[in-house]
Amino acid sequence: MPHEIAGDEEKQLFLNNRAFLCDMADLIHVHSEYAKQYLLKTFKVQKEKLVVIPHPSYLEWYCSDSSKQIFSDGKVFLLFGNIRKYKGFDLILEAFSKVTSPERIDHFHIAGNGADAVDSDEINGIKIKRTGGYIDDQTVPSFFESADFAVFGFSSILTSGSLMLALTFGVPPIAPAHPSVLNSLPEELHDLLYEPNNADDFARVIDYASSIDLQTYTLKVSACINYASKMAPSVISKQLETEILALYA
């Protein structure tokens, strides 16, 4: 589905257009097994058309600092990107309002279009830092290099470039345990997932993340970077190239 749809009529138009494209396509590339099953069920796609190849990381676009070691007594949590309804912004704020150990958090950084719409400087005793407007590519690394964790509040999702962006920079993500997210993360990070749309469980995971020791955190950073390396654009594009060439074999 597109990021945001206004009304049933627009939704049906989108579905009709996608059904047409699925019918016309010789090959349909999806990023997860969950997305594959969604297309099979929703658009009755011929199974042999579908190929599952994960969303690439951004390692060959942005450079990750493999020596990243931000870890400090006060943890920094980052929400990066356009602030939109489907990204669960209200859920994220509710979760931070419910954490039981806010003293372990230095601040919560909201960066991207819409950040300036937040009219509070703190929540539950946690300082909120805002960087609104367009984020230039050259400055993207600085936001992740200064964060310990990235937070995500998706209500529904098939894939997430933002999730892969966090992994690229070695920033462990806190995200909903949605099937598509489980398909997109190494097992070492699954303990940072929360029950979808559950602010209490989201808050529990934030509390857990703020309490982990340096050794555990270092392992999670390594898991992020190693996974991002496996999903480098050159690797993923080669897989897609192989599938396309097979059509003409």
C-alpha positions as CSV (number, residue, x, y, z in Angstrom):
1,M,0.0,0.0,0.0
2,P,1.2,3.6,-0.5
3,H,2.3,5.4,2.6
4,E,-1.1,7.2,3.2
5,I,-4.4,6.7,1.5
6,A,-7.4,9.1,1.9
7,G,-10.7,7.2,1.8
8,D,-12.1,4.0,0.4
9,E,-12.4,5.3,-3.2
10,E,-8.7,6.1,-3.4
11,K,-7.8,2.8,-1.8
12,Q,-9.9,0.9,-4.4
13,L,-8.3,2.9,-7.2
14,F,-4.9,2.0,-5.9
15,L,-5.8,-1.7,-5.6
16,N,-7.2,-1.8,-9.1
17,N,-4.1,-0.2,-10.5
18,R,-1.8,-2.6,-8.7
19,A,-3.9,-5.6,-9.8
20,F,-3.4,-4.4,-13.4
21,L,0.3,-4.1,-13.0
22,C,0.6,-7.5,-11.4
23,D,-1.3,-9.0,-14.3
24,M,1.0,-7.3,-16.9
25,A,4.3,-7.9,-15.2
26,D,6.6,-10.9,-16.1
27,L,8.4,-10.6,-12.8
28,I,7.3,-9.1,-9.4
29,H,10.0,-8.3,-6.9
30,V,9.0,-8.2,-3.2
31,H,11.1,-7.7,-0.2
32,S,9.8,-10.4,2.2
33,E,7.9,-13.7,2.4
34,Y,5.1,-11.7,4.1
35,A,4.8,-9.3,1.1
36,K,4.7,-12.3,-1.2
37,Q,1.8,-13.9,0.7
38,Y,0.1,-10.5,0.7
39,L,0.2,-10.2,-3.1
40,L,-0.9,-13.8,-3.6
41,K,-3.9,-13.3,-1.4
42,T,-4.8,-9.7,-2.4
43,F,-4.1,-9.7,-6.1
44,K,-4.2,-13.4,-7.0
45,V,-0.8,-13.2,-8.5
46,Q,0.7,-16.2,-10.3
47,K,3.1,-17.6,-7.8
48,E,5.9,-18.2,-10.4
49,K,6.0,-14.4,-11.1
50,L,7.1,-13.6,-7.6
51,V,10.6,-13.4,-6.3
52,V,11.6,-12.5,-2.8
53,I,14.8,-10.4,-2.6
54,P,15.3,-8.3,0.6
55,H,15.4,-4.5,0.7
56,P,19.0,-3.5,0.4
57,S,20.9,-1.5,3.0
58,Y,22.5,1.8,2.2
59,L,26.2,0.8,2.7
60,E,27.4,1.8,-0.7
61,W,25.6,5.2,-0.5
62,Y,26.3,6.1,3.1
63,C,29.4,5.0,4.9
64,S,28.9,3.3,8.3
65,D,31.4,3.8,11.0
66,S,32.1,0.2,12.2
67,S,33.8,1.5,15.3
68,K,30.6,3.3,16.4
69,Q,30.5,3.4,20.2
70,I,28.0,6.1,21.3
71,F,26.9,4.1,24.3
72,S,26.8,6.3,27.5
73,D,24.9,6.5,30.7
74,G,22.1,8.5,29.1
75,K,20.8,6.9,26.0
76,V,19.7,8.7,22.9
77,F,16.7,7.5,20.9
78,L,16.1,8.7,17.3
79,L,13.0,9.0,15.2
80,F,14.2,9.8,11.7
81,G,12.2,10.7,8.5
82,N,9.0,12.4,7.6
83,I,6.5,12.5,10.5
84,R,3.4,10.8,9.1
85,K,0.3,9.2,10.6
86,Y,1.1,5.7,9.3
87,K,4.5,5.8,11.0
88,G,2.7,5.7,14.4
89,F,4.0,9.0,15.7
90,D,1.2,9.2,18.4
91,L,2.1,5.6,19.5
92,I,5.7,6.6,19.8
93,L,4.9,9.6,22.0
94,E,2.6,7.5,24.1
95,A,5.3,4.9,24.6
96,F,7.8,7.4,25.8
97,S,5.2,8.8,28.2
98,K,5.0,5.4,29.8
99,V,8.6,4.4,30.3
100,T,9.3,3.7,33.9
101,S,13.0,4.7,33.9
102,P,13.2,8.0,32.0
103,E,16.3,9.0,33.9
104,R,18.3,6.5,31.8
105,I,17.4,8.5,28.6
106,D,19.4,11.6,27.7
107,H,17.0,12.7,25.0
108,F,14.6,11.7,22.3
109,H,15.6,13.2,18.9
110,I,12.9,13.8,16.3
111,A,14.4,14.6,12.9
112,G,12.7,15.2,9.6
113,N,9.7,17.0,8.0
114,G,7.0,17.5,10.7
115,A,9.4,17.4,13.7
116,D,8.7,21.1,14.3
117,A,5.0,20.3,14.8
118,V,5.9,18.8,18.1
119,D,5.2,21.6,20.6
120,S,6.8,20.2,23.7
121,D,10.4,20.2,24.9
122,E,10.0,17.1,27.1
123,I,7.8,14.1,27.7
124,N,7.7,12.1,30.9
125,G,10.8,14.0,32.0
126,I,12.6,13.0,28.8
127,K,14.1,15.9,26.8
128,I,12.8,16.2,23.2
129,K,15.2,17.5,20.6
130,R,13.7,18.6,17.3
131,T,15.4,19.0,13.9
132,G,12.6,19.9,11.4
133,G,12.6,20.2,7.6
134,Y,14.4,18.4,4.9
135,I,17.5,16.4,5.9
136,D,20.3,16.7,3.4
137,D,22.0,13.4,2.4
138,Q,25.4,14.8,3.6
139,T,24.0,15.3,7.1
140,V,22.1,12.0,7.5
141,P,25.1,10.1,9.0
142,S,25.4,12.6,11.9
143,F,21.9,11.9,13.1
144,F,22.5,8.1,13.4
145,E,26.1,8.4,14.6
146,S,24.8,10.4,17.6
147,A,22.0,7.9,18.4
148,D,22.0,4.7,20.5
149,F,18.6,3.4,19.2
150,A,16.2,4.2,16.4
151,V,12.4,3.9,17.1
152,F,9.7,2.9,14.7
153,G,5.9,2.9,15.2
154,F,4.5,1.4,12.0
155,S,0.9,0.4,12.1
156,S,1.1,-1.6,8.9
157,I,4.1,-2.2,6.7
158,L,5.4,-4.4,3.8
159,T,9.0,-3.0,3.9
160,S,11.0,-0.2,5.4
161,G,13.9,1.7,4.0
162,S,14.2,3.6,7.3
163,L,14.8,0.3,9.1
164,M,17.6,-0.6,6.7
165,L,19.0,2.9,7.1
166,A,19.3,2.4,10.9
167,L,21.0,-1.0,10.3
168,T,23.4,0.6,7.9
169,F,24.7,2.9,10.6
170,G,24.8,0.2,13.3
171,V,21.9,1.7,15.2
172,P,19.7,-1.1,16.7
173,P,16.0,-0.5,15.9
174,I,13.0,-0.7,18.2
175,A,10.1,-1.7,16.0
176,P,6.8,-3.6,16.0
177,A,7.0,-7.4,15.8
178,H,5.2,-7.3,12.5
179,P,5.9,-10.3,10.2
180,S,7.5,-8.1,7.6
181,V,9.8,-6.6,10.2
182,L,10.7,-10.0,11.6
183,N,11.7,-11.0,8.0
184,S,14.0,-7.9,7.8
185,L,16.0,-8.2,11.0
186,P,18.6,-10.7,12.3
187,E,17.5,-12.7,15.3
188,E,20.0,-10.9,17.6
189,L,17.7,-7.8,17.4
190,H,14.3,-9.6,17.9
191,D,14.3,-8.8,21.6
192,L,14.0,-5.1,20.7
193,L,10.6,-5.7,19.0
194,Y,7.3,-5.0,20.7
195,E,3.7,-6.0,20.2
196,P,2.3,-3.9,17.3
197,N,0.1,-1.0,18.3
198,N,0.8,-1.7,22.0
199,A,2.2,1.4,23.7
200,D,2.8,-0.4,27.0
201,D,4.9,-3.1,25.4
202,F,6.7,-0.4,23.3
203,A,7.5,1.4,26.6
204,R,8.8,-1.9,28.1
205,V,11.2,-2.4,25.2
206,I,12.4,1.2,25.5
207,D,13.1,0.6,29.2
208,Y,14.9,-2.6,28.3
209,A,17.0,-0.9,25.6
210,S,18.0,1.8,28.0
211,S,19.2,-0.8,30.6
212,I,21.3,-3.1,28.5
213,D,25.1,-3.3,29.2
214,L,27.9,-2.3,26.9
215,Q,28.7,-5.9,25.9
216,T,25.2,-6.6,24.8
217,Y,24.9,-3.3,23.0
218,T,28.1,-3.9,21.1
219,L,26.8,-7.3,19.9
220,K,23.7,-5.6,18.7
221,V,25.6,-2.9,16.8
222,S,27.7,-5.7,15.2
223,A,24.6,-7.6,14.2
224,C,23.2,-4.5,12.5
225,I,26.4,-3.8,10.5
226,N,26.9,-7.5,9.6
227,Y,23.3,-7.7,8.3
228,A,23.7,-4.5,6.4
229,S,26.8,-5.9,4.7
230,K,24.9,-9.0,3.7
231,M,22.2,-6.7,2.2
232,A,24.6,-4.3,0.4
233,P,23.1,-2.8,-2.8
234,S,25.7,-4.6,-5.0
235,V,24.6,-8.0,-3.5
236,I,20.9,-7.4,-3.8
237,S,21.1,-5.9,-7.3
238,K,23.1,-8.9,-8.4
239,Q,20.3,-11.2,-7.1
240,L,17.7,-9.2,-9.0
241,E,19.8,-9.2,-12.2
242,T,20.0,-13.0,-12.0
243,E,16.2,-13.2,-11.8
244,I,15.6,-10.8,-14.7
245,L,18.1,-12.6,-16.9
246,A,16.5,-15.9,-16.2
247,L,13.4,-14.6,-17.9
248,Y,15.3,-14.5,-21.2
249,A,17.3,-17.8,-20.8
